[in-house]
């Protein structure tokens, strides 16, 4: 690399860092000033802050890989990258104890975020890698059987939730307990040098005390911005949906998760474009574990704390359908990856099935699509290769 190109790359990376800080700083300043905003600005500005905060958190988690075990670092990266999603969903669950209408929004936000990860995120990583290298498959690391088995246990349990149509403290105990077990096992790995690029690469070159201070700042500043953005962003979405005659459910289920998870998708795609698709896919698999265990488990706990009781969070008929569809999609995703390979036809299958729910957004189609996921899963398991892979995954988890 020439001196000129090196300087350009340096200037570009610091410009990206400054832009992300500006997205966060603009809302922190507006929030502190108390200036009244119009209906569009009250949604767009905190939404941009959440986007910028998620980007900074992703960089902070990448830097943290220099200090902690590799498997735990991927889990931490996935966890902090979805903190904006957690903040929005926890606010909706907190409000649900005071206004029952918010119960549907909390479940909608969670199911939308989960289905985005598999239906869009996993597929986009492989398609980006294929577009750059023409490689038609991504190898999944054997160590990620831990994530896949955790997902399998959580998914099997999730099929019970639409049957009872509630999220209770019992669900909290099981799912958060499962997440804690996952983190404990993941923390036993070894520390590895991560492949950093962009702003994290520049910050990693700082002396260790400064690097650690920068890492801490990349957690604290966006965490505060997310804290003060979640409520106005969620309320702004609902307000604008009513004003424009759009169903509130749709914006909460898809627009809010897409805004909060876009930086995570970008990080995963950048891994793929840099020739490391396994790390990109691994980050999104870990995110799925976090959302399908910790996020779901926190909803009834927050609801109970807000209401000052142990009553379960109720799910109406539509939410039960959404849960069933999300669990069915998750099961297919696990079976597809059980042989530790993710091919382009499988990516297109997940992406196509995911897109169908937008073409035919009705109760009958949601149920039919859920059963389609289960049918395709059974067809995969009819293959000796995938059946053997599923048995190996279960044996791994049992050990």
N, C-alpha and C positions, 0 to 999 in steps of 0.2 A: 504494500500500500504506500503510495507517495505521501510526502509531507502535506501537500495540499488536500488530498482526499482524506487524510487522517484528521486534519483540522476541520474539514467540512463535516465529517462524521461526529466529531466531538461537539461542534456547534449544534448539529441536528439533535443529538441526544439531550443536550442541556436545554434546547428549545422545547423538546417534548416534555421534559421534566417541569419546565416553567409553565407550560400550557396546562398540565395536570394540576399543578399547584394553584394556578389562576382559577380553574374551574371550581376547586374547593374553596379558595379564598373569597370568591365573589359572593357565594351564599353565606359564608360565615360573617362577612362584613354586612350584608343586607339584613341578616337575622339579628345581628347585634344592634343595628341602627333602628330597627322597628319600623322601617319605611313601609307603608301599605302598598300592595302590589295588585295588578289587575289579574283577571282569571287565568290568562295564559301564562304570565310571568310566574304566578304562584305555583305552577306545575313545572314549567321548563327550567327555571333557575335551580330549584332543589334537585330536579332530575339530572341536570348537568353536574351538580355537586356530587351526587351519588355515583355518576359515571367516573368523575375524576377521582373520587375517594376509592372506588374499587380498583382503579388503575394503580394508585399509590400503594394500596394494600398488597396488590399482586407483586409489585416491585419489592416491598418490604419483606414479603414471604420468600421471594427468590433470594434476597440477601441473607435471610435467616438460615438458608440451606448451608451456609458456610460454618454454622455453629452446631447444628443438630443432625441426628441420623437421617439418612436419605428418605426412608419410607415415612418417617415422621414428618420430614420437611414437605413431602408431597401432600400429606394429610393436612399439615398446617397451611400450605399454600391454597389448597382447596377450601379449607375452612374460612380463612380470612377473605378469600376472593368472593365468597357468598355472604359475607357479613351484611352488605346492603340489603340483600334479599331477606336475611333474618330480621333486620331492623323493621322493614316494612311489614313483614308477616307478624312479628310480635306486636306491633302497634295495632294491627287489625284484630288480633286475638284479644288484646287488652280491651279494645273498644267493644268487642262482641259481648262482654259481660254486662255492658251498659246499654247497648243497642243490639238486639238479636240479628238485625240485618247484616252486621259486620261478621257474623259467624260464617256466612256463605263466602264473603270476600276473603277471609283468612284461609279457608280450605281451597278456594279457587287460586289464590296466589301460590300456594304450596304445590298443588297438582300441576299448574302451568309450568312452574320452575323445573319440576322434576322431569316433565315430558320434554321440555326444551333441551335439557342436557343430552338425553339419549336420541330423540328424534332429529334434532338439529345439530347439537354440539359434536357428538361422536362422528356423525356422518361428514360434517364440514371439515374436520381435521383430516380424515382420510382423503376427501376430494381435493383439499388443498395440497396434500402431499403428492397425490396422483398428478395434479396439474403441473407440479414442479418437476417431478422425477419420472412420471409414467409408471411408477411402482403401484401395483394393484392391491397391495395388502400391507397391513401393519402388524408386526409381531408384538404380542403382549408379554411383558416380563412374567416369568413364573412366580415371582414374589407377589404379583398382584392377584394371585389366587386368594390372598387374604381379603382384599376388597370385594372380589367376586363372591366369596362365600358369605361375607357379612351382608352383602346385598341380597343373596339368596335367602338367608334367614329373615331379614327384614321384609322381603317381598312376600314370602309365605305367610308371615304374620299379618301383612297389610291386607290380604284377602279377607281376613276376619272383620276388619273395620267397616266395610260397606254393609256387612250382614247385620251388625249391631247398630249401625248408624250413629255412632258417637265416637268421640275421642276423649278418653278418660285418663285419670292419673295412673291407672294400671298400664295403659299404653305408654305413658311417660316413663314409668319404671323399667319396662321391658326395653324400649327403644334406646333410651339414654344409657341403660346398663349395657346394651349391645355395643353402643358407640364407645363407651369407656373401655370395654374389652378390646375392641378394635385398636384404639389408640395405644393401649398397653402393649399389645403384641407388635404394633408398628414401631414403637419406640425402641425395640431391641435391635434394630438394624444398625448399620455402620454409617459414619459420617463420610460423605463423598463430595468431591469438588463439583459444583453444578456448572452447567454450560450457560453462562450469563451473556446477555447481549443488551445493547441499548443503555438507558440510564442506569440499571443495576450494575452493569459492567463497569461504568465509570465510578460509581459509588464504592464498588468493591475494591478499587485501587487505593482508597483512602487508608491512612494509618488505622490500625485496629480500633483504637478508642473512638476515632471520628466515624469510622464505619458503623460501629455499634450504636453510636448516637444517632446517625442518619437512619439506621434501621428502626430504632425506637421511634423517631419522629415520623417515619412512614407508617407507623401503626397508630400513634396517638392523634395526629392531626386529622387523618381521614376518619378515625373512629368518632371524634367529636363532630365532624361534619355530617356523618351518617346519623348521629344521634339527633341533631337539630334539623335534619332533612326529611326523615322518614314520615313524620306526621303531616307536614305541609304537602309533600309529594303525593301521599296516598289520598288526602282530602282534596287536593287539586285535581287528581284524576277523576274522583267521584263527581266533583262539582262540574268539571268540564264535560263529563259524559252526560250528565243530566241536561246541561245547557245545550249540548249539540244533539240531544236525542239519541245517543249511543247507549247500548246496554252497559251498565257499570261493570257487570261481571266480566265482560270481554276485556276491557282495559286493565282491570285488576289482574286477570288471569294471564294475560300475554304481554301487555306493554310494560307493566311494572317489572316483571322478571327479566324481560329482554333488556331494559335499561340498566338494571343492576348487574346482570351477568354478561353483558357485552364485553367488558374488559377481560373477563376470564376467558371468553371465547377467543378474543384477540390474542391473549397470551398463548393459548393452546395452538392456535393456527400459526403463530410465529415459531413455536417449537417445530411444527411440521415443516414450515418453509425453510427452516435452518437445518433440515435433515434429521431431526430428532422427533419423529411423530409419536414414538412410544411414550416419551415424556409428556407430550401434549395430550394424548389420549389418556394417559395415566392420571393427569391432573383432573380431567373431567370425570373419570371413574371415581376418584376420591371425592369429588364434589357431589356426585350422586349418592355415595355412602353417607356423607354429611347431611345432605338434605333429606334422605329417606329414613334416617335414624334420628339425628339430633333435632333437625327442624320440625319434623312431625311430632317428636316427643315433647318439644317445648310448647307447642300450641295449647294442649289442655292444661299444662302447668301454669302458663301465663293467664289463661282464661280463669282458672281457679283462684289465682292470686288477686286478679283484678276484681272478681266478684266476692272474694272473701268466703268462699265455700268450696266444696269438693264435687260440685255438680259437673258432669261431663259436658264437653262442647258438642252440641247437637249438629247432626248433618242431615240436610233434607235429601229428597230423592235424587236431585241433580248432583249433589256433592257425593252421594254414594256411588253414582254412575262414574263420576270423575275419578274417584278413588279406585274403583274396579278397573277402569281403563288404564290408569297410571300403573297399577300393579301388574296388569297383563303385559303392558309394554316393557316394564322392568324385567319380567321373567324372560321374555324373548331376548332382550339385550344380554342377559346373563348367559343364556344357552348359546347364543351366537359367539360370545367371547370365551366360552369354557375351553375350547381347543387352543386357546392362546394365540389366535389369529383373527384379524378383522379384515375381510375382503371387501372389494368395491361393490359387489352385488349385494352384500349384506348391508353396506352403508346405504345404497339406493333403496333397499327394501325398507329399512327403518325410516328413511326420509320420506318415502312415498306413503307409507302408512300414517306417518305423522301429519302429512299434508292433507290427507283425506278428511280429517276432522274439521278442517276449515271450509272444505267444499260442501260438506253435508253436516252442518252443526245442529243435529237434532238428537233427541233422546234415543230413538231407534238406532240411529247410526252410531252413537257412542257405544251402546251395548253391542251392536253387531261388530264394530271395530275391536272392542275388547275381546270378543269371542274369536275374531280373526287372528289377533295376536296369539291367543292360546292355541288355536288350530295350527298356525305356522310353527309354534314352539314344539308341538307334538310331532309335526312332520320332520323337524330337525332331529328330534330325539329318536325318530324311526331309523335314522342313519347310524350304523355301528360306530362310526368315528365320533359323532357328537354324543351318542349315548355313553361311550367309554369316557369321553372327556367330562361329562356330567358326573359320572361315578367317581372319577379321579378327583374332581372338585369337592365332592361330598366327603371322600376319604381324607382329603387334605384338611378340611374343616374339622372332621372328627378327631384327627390327630392333634 
